[in-house]
Amino acid sequence: MADKNYYRILQIDPSADPEVITAAYKRLSMKYHPDTNRSPDANQRMQEINEAYRVLSDPDQRARYDDILSRRAWPGSGYGEWRTTQSGNGRQQAPRSYSPAEQSSQNKLAEMIAALAFPMSYVVIIFVIFRLIRPPGLLPTLVIIIIAGVIAYYVSARVNQFLRRR
Protein backbone atom coordinates (compact mmCIF):
# COMPACT_ATOMS: atom_id res chain seq x y z
CA MET A 1 0.00 0.00 0.00
CA ALA A 2 2.80 2.44 0.82
CA ASP A 3 4.70 1.83 -2.41
CA LYS A 4 1.96 3.15 -4.71
CA ASN A 5 0.59 6.65 -4.97
CA TYR A 6 -3.14 6.09 -5.26
CA TYR A 7 -3.80 9.77 -5.89
CA ARG A 8 -1.51 9.64 -8.90
CA ILE A 9 -3.12 6.43 -10.13
CA LEU A 10 -6.59 8.04 -10.04
CA GLN A 11 -5.15 11.35 -11.32
CA ILE A 12 -6.66 13.39 -8.51
CA ASP A 13 -5.51 15.86 -5.88
CA PRO A 14 -4.92 14.51 -2.34
CA SER A 15 -7.55 16.92 -1.02
CA ALA A 16 -10.22 15.62 -3.42
CA ASP A 17 -13.74 15.02 -2.18
CA PRO A 18 -15.33 11.53 -2.30
CA GLU A 19 -17.43 12.61 -5.30
CA VAL A 20 -14.29 13.53 -7.24
CA ILE A 21 -12.71 10.18 -6.34
CA THR A 22 -15.78 8.31 -7.59
CA ALA A 23 -15.90 10.34 -10.81
CA ALA A 24 -12.19 9.72 -11.47
CA TYR A 25 -12.67 6.00 -10.81
CA LYS A 26 -15.59 5.78 -13.22
CA ARG A 27 -13.73 7.74 -15.91
CA LEU A 28 -10.57 5.63 -15.64
CA SER A 29 -12.42 2.31 -15.33
CA MET A 30 -14.31 3.02 -18.56
CA LYS A 31 -11.03 3.93 -20.24
CA TYR A 32 -8.91 0.99 -19.00
CA HIS A 33 -11.46 -1.82 -18.54
CA PRO A 34 -10.09 -4.95 -20.27
CA ASP A 35 -13.36 -5.40 -22.20
CA THR A 36 -12.99 -2.00 -23.90
CA ASN A 37 -9.21 -1.52 -23.86
CA ARG A 38 -7.22 -4.09 -25.82
CA SER A 39 -3.75 -3.04 -24.59
CA PRO A 40 -1.75 -5.80 -22.89
CA ASP A 41 -1.38 -3.85 -19.64
CA ALA A 42 -5.08 -2.91 -19.34
CA ASN A 43 -5.78 -5.69 -16.83
CA GLN A 44 -2.88 -4.64 -14.58
CA ARG A 45 -3.87 -0.97 -14.87
CA MET A 46 -7.48 -1.80 -13.98
CA GLN A 47 -6.33 -3.72 -10.90
CA GLU A 48 -4.32 -0.67 -9.76
CA ILE A 49 -7.33 1.59 -10.33
CA ASN A 50 -9.59 -0.76 -8.35
CA GLU A 51 -7.10 -0.95 -5.49
CA ALA A 52 -6.69 2.84 -5.40
CA TYR A 53 -10.45 3.36 -5.39
CA ARG A 54 -10.97 0.73 -2.66
CA VAL A 55 -8.48 2.50 -0.37
CA LEU A 56 -9.43 6.10 -1.14
CA SER A 57 -13.20 5.58 -1.03
CA ASP A 58 -13.12 4.20 2.52
CA PRO A 59 -12.54 7.08 5.00
CA ASP A 60 -10.65 4.91 7.52
CA GLN A 61 -8.34 3.37 4.95
CA ARG A 62 -7.79 6.76 3.33
CA ALA A 63 -6.80 8.28 6.68
CA ARG A 64 -4.31 5.46 7.26
CA TYR A 65 -2.96 5.85 3.72
CA ASP A 66 -2.57 9.62 4.14
CA ASP A 67 -0.70 8.98 7.38
CA ILE A 68 1.65 6.61 5.55
CA LEU A 69 2.18 9.21 2.81
CA SER A 70 3.00 11.90 5.35
CA ARG A 71 5.58 9.60 6.96
CA ARG A 72 6.92 8.77 3.52
CA ALA A 73 7.50 12.46 2.85
CA TRP A 74 9.67 12.67 5.97
CA PRO A 75 11.77 9.50 6.04
CA GLY A 76 13.76 9.26 9.24
CA SER A 77 11.30 11.46 11.12
CA GLY A 78 11.14 9.22 14.16
CA TYR A 79 8.52 6.85 12.79
CA GLY A 80 11.03 4.26 11.61
CA GLU A 81 11.47 3.33 8.02
CA TRP A 82 8.34 3.98 5.98
CA ARG A 83 8.70 0.89 3.83
CA THR A 84 8.17 -2.49 5.34
CA THR A 85 10.11 -5.39 3.90
CA GLN A 86 8.88 -8.84 3.07
CA SER A 87 10.43 -11.61 5.12
CA GLY A 88 11.10 -15.05 3.67
CA ASN A 89 7.73 -16.37 4.84
CA GLY A 90 5.78 -13.62 3.02
CA ARG A 91 4.80 -11.66 6.15
CA GLN A 92 5.68 -8.02 6.58
CA GLN A 93 8.35 -7.18 9.11
CA ALA A 94 7.92 -4.43 11.66
CA PRO A 95 9.34 -1.01 10.77
CA ARG A 96 12.87 -0.30 11.89
CA SER A 97 13.00 1.34 15.30
CA TYR A 98 15.66 3.89 16.16
CA SER A 99 18.14 3.43 18.95
CA PRO A 100 18.04 5.87 21.89
CA ALA A 101 21.22 7.52 20.58
CA GLU A 102 19.62 8.14 17.17
CA GLN A 103 16.43 9.46 18.75
CA SER A 104 18.47 11.69 21.04
CA SER A 105 20.39 13.17 18.11
CA GLN A 106 17.11 13.77 16.23
CA ASN A 107 15.62 15.47 19.30
CA LYS A 108 18.73 17.63 19.73
CA LEU A 109 18.54 18.72 16.10
CA ALA A 110 14.84 19.57 16.47
CA GLU A 111 15.55 21.56 19.63
CA MET A 112 18.38 23.43 17.91
CA ILE A 113 16.15 24.32 14.96
CA ALA A 114 13.40 25.46 17.31
CA ALA A 115 15.87 27.58 19.32
CA LEU A 116 17.19 29.27 16.19
CA ALA A 117 13.81 29.83 14.54
CA PHE A 118 13.00 33.08 16.33
CA PRO A 119 16.36 34.92 16.17
CA MET A 120 17.08 33.85 12.60
CA SER A 121 13.65 34.78 11.27
CA TYR A 122 13.85 38.07 13.20
CA VAL A 123 17.19 38.99 11.63
CA VAL A 124 16.07 37.98 8.14
CA ILE A 125 12.81 39.91 8.36
CA ILE A 126 14.54 43.06 9.62
CA PHE A 127 17.20 42.77 6.92
CA VAL A 128 14.59 42.38 4.15
CA ILE A 129 12.47 45.25 5.42
CA PHE A 130 15.45 47.59 5.73
CA ARG A 131 16.62 46.64 2.22
CA LEU A 132 13.18 47.41 0.78
CA ILE A 133 12.28 50.43 2.91
CA ARG A 134 14.86 52.80 4.24
CA PRO A 135 13.14 54.32 7.28
CA PRO A 136 13.72 58.09 7.55
CA GLY A 137 13.94 58.32 11.34
CA LEU A 138 14.00 56.63 14.72
CA LEU A 139 10.24 56.15 15.20
CA PRO A 140 9.66 54.32 11.86
CA THR A 141 12.73 52.19 12.60
CA LEU A 142 11.34 51.15 15.99
CA VAL A 143 7.94 50.38 14.47
CA ILE A 144 9.59 48.21 11.81
CA ILE A 145 11.62 46.36 14.47
CA ILE A 146 8.48 45.70 16.53
CA ILE A 147 6.54 44.47 13.50
CA ALA A 148 9.45 42.22 12.52
CA GLY A 149 9.50 40.83 16.07
CA VAL A 150 5.80 39.95 15.90
CA ILE A 151 6.26 38.25 12.53
CA ALA A 152 9.34 36.38 13.77
CA TYR A 153 7.47 35.24 16.87
CA TYR A 154 4.67 33.88 14.68
CA VAL A 155 7.17 32.06 12.42
CA SER A 156 9.00 30.51 15.37
CA ALA A 157 5.71 29.43 16.95
CA ARG A 158 4.75 27.66 13.71
CA VAL A 159 8.15 25.95 13.53
CA ASN A 160 7.85 24.80 17.14
CA GLN A 161 4.30 23.56 16.51
CA PHE A 162 5.52 21.60 13.47
CA LEU A 163 8.41 20.07 15.40
CA ARG A 164 6.17 19.07 18.31
CA ARG A 165 3.74 17.38 15.94
CA ARG A 166 6.44 14.97 14.78
Contacts in CASP RR format, 6 or more apart in sequence:
PFRMAT RR
TARGET T0000
AUTHOR 0000-0000-0000
METHOD contacts of the structure
MODEL  1
MADKNYYRILQIDPSADPEVITAAYKRLSMKYHPDTNRSPDANQRMQEIN
EAYRVLSDPDQRARYDDILSRRAWPGSGYGEWRTTQSGNGRQQAPRSYSP
AEQSSQNKLAEMIAALAFPMSYVVIIFVIFRLIRPPGLLPTLVIIIIAGV
IAYYVSARVNQFLRRR
1 55 0 8 1.000
1 65 0 8 1.000
1 68 0 8 1.000
2 68 0 8 1.000
2 69 0 8 1.000
2 72 0 8 1.000
2 82 0 8 1.000
2 83 0 8 1.000
2 84 0 8 1.000
3 83 0 8 1.000
4 48 0 8 1.000
4 51 0 8 1.000
4 52 0 8 1.000
5 69 0 8 1.000
6 51 0 8 1.000
6 52 0 8 1.000
6 55 0 8 1.000
6 56 0 8 1.000
6 65 0 8 1.000
7 13 0 8 1.000
7 14 0 8 1.000
7 16 0 8 1.000
7 52 0 8 1.000
7 56 0 8 1.000
9 48 0 8 1.000
9 49 0 8 1.000
9 52 0 8 1.000
10 21 0 8 1.000
10 24 0 8 1.000
10 25 0 8 1.000
10 28 0 8 1.000
10 49 0 8 1.000
10 52 0 8 1.000
10 53 0 8 1.000
10 56 0 8 1.000
11 24 0 8 1.000
11 28 0 8 1.000
12 20 0 8 1.000
12 21 0 8 1.000
12 24 0 8 1.000
13 20 0 8 1.000
14 66 0 8 1.000
14 69 0 8 1.000
16 24 0 8 1.000
18 57 0 8 1.000
21 53 0 8 1.000
21 56 0 8 1.000
21 57 0 8 1.000
22 53 0 8 1.000
22 57 0 8 1.000
25 49 0 8 1.000
25 52 0 8 1.000
25 53 0 8 1.000
25 57 0 8 1.000
28 49 0 8 1.000
29 46 0 8 1.000
29 49 0 8 1.000
29 50 0 8 1.000
30 36 0 8 1.000
31 37 0 8 1.000
32 42 0 8 1.000
32 45 0 8 1.000
32 46 0 8 1.000
32 49 0 8 1.000
33 42 0 8 1.000
33 46 0 8 1.000
34 42 0 8 1.000
34 43 0 8 1.000
34 46 0 8 1.000
37 45 0 8 1.000
39 45 0 8 1.000
54 61 0 8 1.000
55 61 0 8 1.000
55 62 0 8 1.000
55 65 0 8 1.000
56 62 0 8 1.000
56 65 0 8 1.000
68 82 0 8 1.000
71 77 0 8 1.000
71 79 0 8 1.000
71 82 0 8 1.000
72 82 0 8 1.000
74 166 0 8 1.000
75 81 0 8 1.000
75 82 0 8 1.000
76 98 0 8 1.000
76 106 0 8 1.000
77 166 0 8 1.000
78 98 0 8 1.000
78 103 0 8 1.000
78 106 0 8 1.000
78 166 0 8 1.000
79 95 0 8 1.000
80 95 0 8 1.000
80 96 0 8 1.000
80 97 0 8 1.000
80 98 0 8 1.000
81 95 0 8 1.000
81 96 0 8 1.000
82 95 0 8 1.000
84 92 0 8 1.000
84 93 0 8 1.000
84 94 0 8 1.000
84 95 0 8 1.000
85 92 0 8 1.000
85 93 0 8 1.000
86 92 0 8 1.000
86 93 0 8 1.000
87 93 0 8 1.000
98 106 0 8 1.000
110 163 0 8 1.000
110 166 0 8 1.000
113 159 0 8 1.000
113 163 0 8 1.000
114 156 0 8 1.000
114 159 0 8 1.000
114 160 0 8 1.000
114 163 0 8 1.000
117 155 0 8 1.000
117 156 0 8 1.000
117 159 0 8 1.000
117 160 0 8 1.000
118 152 0 8 1.000
118 153 0 8 1.000
118 155 0 8 1.000
118 156 0 8 1.000
119 152 0 8 1.000
121 151 0 8 1.000
121 152 0 8 1.000
121 155 0 8 1.000
121 156 0 8 1.000
122 148 0 8 1.000
122 149 0 8 1.000
122 152 0 8 1.000
125 148 0 8 1.000
125 149 0 8 1.000
125 151 0 8 1.000
125 152 0 8 1.000
126 144 0 8 1.000
126 145 0 8 1.000
126 148 0 8 1.000
129 144 0 8 1.000
129 147 0 8 1.000
129 148 0 8 1.000
130 144 0 8 1.000
133 144 0 8 1.000
135 141 0 8 1.000
135 144 0 8 1.000
END
